[in-house]
Amino acid sequence: THTHPQALAQAQALWRSCGASVHSMSAQAHDQVFAAVSHLPHLLAFAYMNALSDEQALALAGPGFRDFTRIAASSPALWRDVFVANREALLGELAHFESALAQLKALVHDANATGLHDSISHASARRAAWQLKATD
């Protein structure tokens, strides 16, 4: 299906009037992008909270834990439906994540301090570059 150009222009004008940045893309591109930057982070936050079995550790958790797990308090019904509706793109992003996690796991297992430093530096630089763009 295609969106009528006038309806699209009205929707874009509405969102821009609210201060939003509007990006047009195909439904497939939307599903892929949001699987990466929204759906996977939610899935990981839910999994992390489910994996945490030590209540004493939870009692001692601080700001980093709070920040990392904030989205795990999201609506179960909403996210169940999102995960099912966008499962193909989400599974693809999960595979990418599993690969990156396996690489980090191997570096930790091998006590590869140089490799860990390089991987962390790369991630930190990507985050800093994104944050700079986000504040433009």
N, C-alpha and C positions, 0 to 999 in steps of 0.2 A: 504494500500500500504506500501511497505517497501523500504527503501533507499538502494541502492547498496552500499556495504561496501567500495569499492574504492572511490565512489563519496563522501561518508560520510567522509572518511579519508582526502580527498582533501579539503573539506569544512572546516573541523576542523583545518587542517594545515594553511589554509588561515586566518581564524579568529585568531588563536594563533599567527601568524606572525604579526598581527595588535595589539597584546597585550591583546587580549580578553581571558577571561576564558570560556572554552567550556564545556557545560553540555549536555549530551544526555538524552532524556526522550521521553515518548510517546506523541503523539499529545494531548491526553486527559489531561495528567499531565501538559503539556505546557499551555493549555488553562486555567486550574485551577490556576496554579501559576501566570500567567500574568493577569488573572482576578483580583486576590488579590493585586498584587503589582504594576500594571500599569493601567489596565482598570478602576477599581473602583476609584482610586485616580483622574483620569481624570473626571469621571462621577461626583464625589463629587465637584471638582473644578468648573465644568460647573454649577452644581446646586447651589452652593454657590453664584456664580456671578449673576445668574438669580434671586436668592432670595433677593439679596441686592438691596433694593429700595431707600435707602436714599443717594442721590447724595452728600450731605454734608459729610456724613460719608466716602464715597469713596474719596472725596477731602482731607480728613484728614488721610487717611490710610498710614501706614508706612511700614517698612521692613518686619514685620511678615506677614502682609496682602500680600505684594508683593511675599514673598516666598511661602505662602500657595496657592496663586492663579496663579502663573506663568504658570502652564500648562493649564489654562483655555484659553490661547491665541493660543492653538493648532488648527490644521486644522479641521474644522467642517466636511468636507467630509470624511477624513480619520477616525475620531473617530466615526462618524455615522456608517460607514461600520464595524469597529471593534466591536462596541456594538451589532450590529445586528448579525454578524458572531459568536460571542462568548456569545450570550445572556444567555444561560443556566448557564454557569459558573459565569458570571457576576451577574445574579439574585441571585445565591447562596451566593456570596460574599456580595451582597447588603443586603441580609437578615441577615447575620452575623453582618454587620455594623449597621443595624437598631436596632438589639438587644443590641449591645454595647452602641449605642446612647441613647436608651430608659433607660438603666441602669444609665447612666450619668444624663439624664434628671430627673430621679426619685431622685437621690442624690441631685441635685440642688434644685428641688422642695421641698424636705424635709429639706433643709439647713443642710444636713448631712456632716459636715465638716470632720469628721473622714473617712467616706466612700469616699468622694471626694479626700482627701489626699492619701488614699490607692490606689485608682484607678489611680490617676495621677502619683504616685510613681511607680506603676507597669508599666505604659506606658513609663515613663521616663527611667526606668531601661532596658526595652526591647529595646528602641531606642538606648541607650548608648551601650548595648551589640552588637547590630547590627552594629553600627558605628565602634566599635573596630574590628569586623570581616571584615568589608568592607575595612579597612585600612591595613589589614595583607597582 
